[in-house]
Amino acid sequence: MATERLGVTDWAVAAAVTAALLITGLSGAQPPSNLDLLGYALLVVSALALVASRRAPVLVLDVTGLCALGYLAIGFDVPAVAYLVAVYGAFRAAHRIAGVIVSVVMLAAVPLTLWVTHQDWPLGEVLLQSRDILPLAWLVAAGAAGEALRQAERRVEAVERSREEAALRRADEERLRIARELHDSLTHQISVIKLQAEVAVHLARRQGKPVPDSLLAILEASREATRDLRSTLEALRNQETPAPGLDHLPALVRQAQSAGLKTHLTIEGHQMGVPAAVDRTAYRIVQESLTNINRHAAAATIASVRIDYRPDALVIQVDDDGTATANTAASAGVGLIGMQERVTALGGQLQAAPRSEGGFTVHAELPMRLRS
């Protein structure tokens, strides 16, 4: 949008200068000539060239200068307005040396052009007309205005950079604070759960008693939670630890099976390269869905996970055979909200609702090409 606004502004300036030059040229007292058409064309070209002043300021400076000399040679005693605007643009774009050199050349070329085309004029008249066509004061003012605006823009950019750096610094401090809090509180609690589960499993085996599947599931879940938490802490501390992705789904399915949930994984389509963000989000969707089934899907014994690689999207669907029905209201818990936020951030779609045949389904479509 900013680029579009700049383009509209450039065209507006060029149109205004074009109108000013044409009005001045048409109202001038130059004698009729067969070169009138060329003179008006040079007026228009010099003005319209200003549209490119942001992209090629030095080139526009040269073009407007040559056009001014051209219509002066034809006999159009019209002020070099377009050239003055081009000088402003060159200084604003930090092309000061080019602006000074070309302007010195123009200050010498304008009286020379008038003297060649009006040889009957005395030197005083030539210099007077030159001052009217390319006033030195306006030339200096145009360059000074461009330089002043450039300096102002640099100061604004410096302030903006300082704000961004301060924001990043605050974000880093907050990230490290969260990492410390997680390490001091959550890590300790999970470690206690893991230790208690290990002790219980050890005692049961030592006494020759069968270890309950639920206890083994608690032990495996605590180990997995410890690994995930360690990865999260390392990521928060800027250590490059790869987040789990689609390659980790078989292990995730085995974990769900060890907790007593018969889980089937189906992969369809050609497994092409998947963007890293999509890879991580797909894993988290399946992980959260299976966790929700274990926690909330009453009487659920079977879960199916389907991954479908399509040319334009990655489709994830997780179904269970719980007691949810079409009339059951879906509860937007923290897990579902987190999934929705992840999917929306990638420009995808997520549906989570009871199935008509019973149970619950989570269906997500993630784009293979992410928005810039």
Residue, then its C-alpha position, 0 to 999 in steps of 0.5 A: m500500500a505504501t508503494e502504491r501511495l508513493g506511485v500516486t504521489d509521483w504521478a501527481v507531481a509529474a502531472a502538476v509540473t506538466a500542466a505548469l510547463l505547458i501553460t507557461g509554454l503556450s502563454g510564451a511569446q516565442p515566434p511560431s516555428n515548425l519545431d513547436l511540436l518538438g518543444y512541447a514534447l520536450l516540456v512533457v517528457s521533462a515533466l513526466a520523467l519525474v515519475a521515475s525520480r525515486r527509482a533513478p534520480v540521477l537519470v531523471l536529473d540528466v533527462t530533465g536537464l537535457c530536455a530543458l536545454g532542448y526546448l531552450a534551443i528551440g526558443f521556448d524560454v520556459p523555466a526549468v521547473a522539472y529540473l529543479v524538482a529533479v535536483y530535489g529528488a537527487f539530493r533526497a536520494a543522497h546523490r549530492i555529488a551528481g546533483v552538484i556536478v550536473s547543476v554546475v553544468m546546467l548553470a553554464a549551459v543555460p546562458l550558453t544555449l541562450w547566447v547561441t540561439h539569441q545572438d542578437w541579445p546583449l550579454g546582460e539580457v542573456l544573463l538576465q534570462s538565464r537567471d529567470i530560467l534557472p534561478l540560482a536561489w531556487l536551485v540551492a533551495a531545491g537541493a537544501a530541501g531534498e537534503a533536509l528531508r533526507q536527514a529527517e527521514r534518516r532520523v525517523e529511521a534511527v528512532e524506529r530502529s531504536r524502538e525495534e531494538a528495544a522491543l526485541r530486547r524486551a522480548d528476549e528478556e521476557r523469553l528468558r524469564i519464561a524459560r526460568e519460570l518453566h525450569d524452576s516450576l514445571t520442570h520440577q513438577i514433571s520430574v517428581i511425577k516421572l520419578q514417582a512413576e519410575v519408583a512405582v514400576h520398579l517396586a512392582r517388578r521387584q515384587g513380581k507384580p504386573v505393572p498396570d498399563s496406566l502406570l506405564a503410560i504415566l511413565e512414558a508420558s512424563r518422559e515425553a513431557t520432559r523431552d518436550l519441555r527440555s526442547t522448549l527451554e532450549a528453544l527459548r534460550n536460542q539454542e537450535t533444537p529441531a522441533p518435532g515434525l511429521d517424522h515423529l508421528p509414528a513415535l507419537v502413535r506408539q505412545a498413544q497405543s501404550a496408553g491403551l488407545k488403539t491408534h492407526l496412522t495412515i499416510e496418503g499422497h506423495q510425501m513432498g517437501v513440507p515447509a518447516a512451520v507446516d511440519r511442526t504445526a501438523y505434529r502439534i495438531v495430532q499430538e493435541s488431538l490424541t491428548n484430548i482423546n485420552r483426557h476427554a473422549a469418554a469410552a474412546t478406544i480407537a483413534s485414526v490419524r490420517i495424513d494426506y499430502r496434496p499438491d497445494a495442502l497438507v490435510i490432517q484428520v484425527d477421528d475417535d469413537g467416543t460418545a460424542t454425537a452430532n448434538t454434542a456441543a464442541s468445547a473450545g478448550v485451550g488445546l483447540i484454541g491453540m490449534q486454531e491459532r496455529v492453523t490460522a497463522l499459516g493461512g489454513q483451516l481447522q474444523a473440530a466437531p462431533r461426527s454424525e456417526g459418533g465420536f469426534t473429528v479434527h480436520a485441518e488443511l495447511p497450505m503448502r505455500l505459505r503467505s509472505 
